[in-house]
Amino acid sequence: MTPGGLLKKYTVKARDFVKAGEGSIRIQRFLKFIGFDAGLIRRISICAYEAEMNVVMHGGDGELSLLVDPKKIILEVADNGPGIADIELALQEGYSTASPEDREMGFGAGMGLPNIKKNADSLDIRSGNGQGAHLTMYFEVQTG
């Protein structure tokens, strides 16, 4: 246990489409094991997968981290890639900087960040051209 909760970390490798999605699957299994609500797990899994795929396609190597606290869950992804030049534009549905190769594999529809924004209770994006990307997604845990 870390102060304030349980922390899990997963490495994400740039351009490794064979292992792409493994971190988000492990997060989903972990949250199911703990016994969180299925709807919450679904939203977190969507965010984890979208963030992980963005690192695989656009970022350099990165890390996906999950902090589980009794009242909130924080999902973070950070990479050392080229960064997001225009965050507001990247949050628009359909906007994509995916390569032709990524599009041929079925990725790059421009829904990654919009899906993350829609499913997280709140989202903080820190990035800039040439600075890598750091996303922090917050989820409230409903007790009752």
C-alpha beads as a LAMMPS data file, in Angstrom:
LAMMPS data file: protein, C-alpha beads

144 atoms
143 bonds

1 atom types
1 bond types

-500.0 500.0 xlo xhi
-500.0 500.0 ylo yhi
-500.0 500.0 zlo zhi

Masses

1 110.0

Atoms # bond

1 1 1 0.000 0.000 0.000
2 1 1 1.102 3.518 -0.712
3 1 1 0.009 6.480 1.387
4 1 1 -3.565 7.184 0.317
5 1 1 -4.201 3.967 -1.591
6 1 1 -2.988 1.043 -3.654
7 1 1 -0.761 1.798 -6.652
8 1 1 -0.279 -0.362 -9.767
9 1 1 2.003 0.522 -12.690
10 1 1 2.215 -0.875 -16.203
11 1 1 4.844 -0.165 -18.863
12 1 1 3.637 0.780 -22.346
13 1 1 6.009 0.440 -25.293
14 1 1 5.746 2.667 -28.332
15 1 1 4.674 0.865 -31.530
16 1 1 4.224 -2.476 -29.703
17 1 1 0.843 -3.433 -31.136
18 1 1 1.304 -7.068 -30.055
19 1 1 1.139 -6.134 -26.366
20 1 1 -1.069 -3.060 -26.831
21 1 1 -4.023 -3.170 -24.452
22 1 1 -2.435 -5.509 -21.890
23 1 1 -2.166 -2.791 -19.243
24 1 1 -5.834 -1.857 -19.565
25 1 1 -6.855 -5.532 -19.364
26 1 1 -4.789 -5.968 -16.188
27 1 1 -6.403 -2.851 -14.703
28 1 1 -9.858 -4.187 -15.529
29 1 1 -9.096 -7.576 -13.923
30 1 1 -7.609 -5.922 -10.847
31 1 1 -10.658 -3.691 -10.323
32 1 1 -12.994 -6.678 -10.790
33 1 1 -10.974 -8.637 -8.215
34 1 1 -11.342 -5.805 -5.706
35 1 1 -15.077 -5.759 -6.381
36 1 1 -15.782 -2.326 -7.853
37 1 1 -19.036 -1.550 -9.646
38 1 1 -19.180 -2.906 -13.220
39 1 1 -20.132 0.487 -14.656
40 1 1 -17.162 2.174 -13.007
41 1 1 -14.824 -0.589 -14.183
42 1 1 -16.139 -0.171 -17.731
43 1 1 -15.483 3.586 -17.744
44 1 1 -11.979 3.169 -16.303
45 1 1 -11.200 0.363 -18.766
46 1 1 -12.250 2.515 -21.722
47 1 1 -10.025 5.351 -20.530
48 1 1 -7.100 3.025 -19.844
49 1 1 -7.353 1.406 -23.280
50 1 1 -7.701 4.690 -25.174
51 1 1 -4.780 6.236 -23.273
52 1 1 -2.633 3.152 -23.725
53 1 1 -3.301 3.040 -27.471
54 1 1 -2.412 6.724 -27.781
55 1 1 0.980 5.960 -26.237
56 1 1 1.489 2.980 -28.552
57 1 1 0.574 4.995 -31.661
58 1 1 1.763 8.514 -30.894
59 1 1 3.993 8.546 -27.836
60 1 1 7.348 7.286 -26.957
61 1 1 7.533 4.636 -24.279
62 1 1 5.299 5.390 -21.342
63 1 1 3.660 4.213 -18.165
64 1 1 0.073 3.609 -17.143
65 1 1 -0.577 3.938 -13.389
66 1 1 -3.611 3.258 -11.283
67 1 1 -4.105 4.621 -7.781
68 1 1 -7.014 3.058 -5.934
69 1 1 -8.338 4.900 -2.915
70 1 1 -11.583 4.193 -1.016
71 1 1 -13.177 7.395 -2.385
72 1 1 -11.516 7.849 -5.778
73 1 1 -9.512 6.136 -8.467
74 1 1 -6.825 7.996 -10.367
75 1 1 -5.578 6.702 -13.690
76 1 1 -2.477 8.334 -15.152
77 1 1 -0.597 7.849 -18.378
78 1 1 2.655 9.564 -19.211
79 1 1 4.901 9.162 -22.216
80 1 1 8.058 10.669 -23.623
81 1 1 6.716 11.104 -27.153
82 1 1 6.314 14.232 -29.258
83 1 1 3.431 15.577 -27.168
84 1 1 0.098 17.046 -28.166
85 1 1 0.585 20.288 -30.072
86 1 1 -3.037 21.496 -29.734
87 1 1 -4.962 19.903 -26.854
88 1 1 -8.297 21.586 -27.666
89 1 1 -8.117 20.333 -31.257
90 1 1 -7.116 16.834 -30.097
91 1 1 -10.231 16.722 -27.860
92 1 1 -12.534 17.191 -30.867
93 1 1 -14.232 14.040 -32.126
94 1 1 -12.768 12.883 -35.419
95 1 1 -9.494 14.796 -35.177
96 1 1 -6.547 12.435 -35.559
97 1 1 -2.836 12.562 -36.221
98 1 1 -2.632 8.782 -36.716
99 1 1 -0.281 7.547 -39.391
100 1 1 -1.575 5.810 -42.528
101 1 1 -0.199 2.534 -41.108
102 1 1 -2.199 2.974 -37.892
103 1 1 -5.337 3.716 -39.911
104 1 1 -4.816 0.561 -41.977
105 1 1 -4.887 -1.408 -38.701
106 1 1 -8.227 0.201 -37.784
107 1 1 -6.946 2.871 -35.398
108 1 1 -6.942 6.641 -35.703
109 1 1 -10.650 7.475 -35.783
110 1 1 -10.029 10.493 -33.581
111 1 1 -12.113 9.214 -30.670
112 1 1 -9.375 8.431 -28.113
113 1 1 -9.242 11.673 -26.131
114 1 1 -12.971 12.425 -26.621
115 1 1 -13.807 8.961 -25.207
116 1 1 -11.493 9.568 -22.260
117 1 1 -13.070 12.963 -21.564
118 1 1 -16.565 11.445 -21.761
119 1 1 -15.828 8.536 -19.405
120 1 1 -13.643 10.152 -16.733
121 1 1 -15.247 12.234 -13.998
122 1 1 -12.497 14.767 -14.682
123 1 1 -9.457 14.914 -16.922
124 1 1 -6.229 16.880 -16.771
125 1 1 -3.927 16.923 -19.815
126 1 1 -0.438 18.360 -19.636
127 1 1 1.448 18.375 -22.889
128 1 1 2.954 20.487 -25.559
129 1 1 4.818 20.097 -28.782
130 1 1 7.968 18.083 -28.021
131 1 1 7.120 17.634 -24.313
132 1 1 5.487 14.216 -24.140
133 1 1 1.991 13.823 -22.726
134 1 1 0.683 13.355 -19.186
135 1 1 -2.996 12.570 -18.691
136 1 1 -4.602 12.283 -15.271
137 1 1 -8.119 10.827 -15.141
138 1 1 -10.197 10.954 -11.969
139 1 1 -13.098 8.667 -11.049
140 1 1 -15.287 9.005 -7.973
141 1 1 -16.096 5.805 -6.099
142 1 1 -19.752 5.668 -5.114
143 1 1 -20.350 3.847 -1.855
144 1 1 -23.639 2.741 -0.701

Bonds

1 1 1 2
2 1 2 3
3 1 3 4
4 1 4 5
5 1 5 6
6 1 6 7
7 1 7 8
8 1 8 9
9 1 9 10
10 1 10 11
11 1 11 12
12 1 12 13
13 1 13 14
14 1 14 15
15 1 15 16
16 1 16 17
17 1 17 18
18 1 18 19
19 1 19 20
20 1 20 21
21 1 21 22
22 1 22 23
23 1 23 24
24 1 24 25
25 1 25 26
26 1 26 27
27 1 27 28
28 1 28 29
29 1 29 30
30 1 30 31
31 1 31 32
32 1 32 33
33 1 33 34
34 1 34 35
35 1 35 36
36 1 36 37
37 1 37 38
38 1 38 39
39 1 39 40
40 1 40 41
41 1 41 42
42 1 42 43
43 1 43 44
44 1 44 45
45 1 45 46
46 1 46 47
47 1 47 48
48 1 48 49
49 1 49 50
50 1 50 51
51 1 51 52
52 1 52 53
53 1 53 54
54 1 54 55
55 1 55 56
56 1 56 57
57 1 57 58
58 1 58 59
59 1 59 60
60 1 60 61
61 1 61 62
62 1 62 63
63 1 63 64
64 1 64 65
65 1 65 66
66 1 66 67
67 1 67 68
68 1 68 69
69 1 69 70
70 1 70 71
71 1 71 72
72 1 72 73
73 1 73 74
74 1 74 75
75 1 75 76
76 1 76 77
77 1 77 78
78 1 78 79
79 1 79 80
80 1 80 81
81 1 81 82
82 1 82 83
83 1 83 84
84 1 84 85
85 1 85 86
86 1 86 87
87 1 87 88
88 1 88 89
89 1 89 90
90 1 90 91
91 1 91 92
92 1 92 93
93 1 93 94
94 1 94 95
95 1 95 96
96 1 96 97
97 1 97 98
98 1 98 99
99 1 99 100
100 1 100 101
101 1 101 102
102 1 102 103
103 1 103 104
104 1 104 105
105 1 105 106
106 1 106 107
107 1 107 108
108 1 108 109
109 1 109 110
110 1 110 111
111 1 111 112
112 1 112 113
113 1 113 114
114 1 114 115
115 1 115 116
116 1 116 117
117 1 117 118
118 1 118 119
119 1 119 120
120 1 120 121
121 1 121 122
122 1 122 123
123 1 123 124
124 1 124 125
125 1 125 126
126 1 126 127
127 1 127 128
128 1 128 129
129 1 129 130
130 1 130 131
131 1 131 132
132 1 132 133
133 1 133 134
134 1 134 135
135 1 135 136
136 1 136 137
137 1 137 138
138 1 138 139
139 1 139 140
140 1 140 141
141 1 141 142
142 1 142 143
143 1 143 144
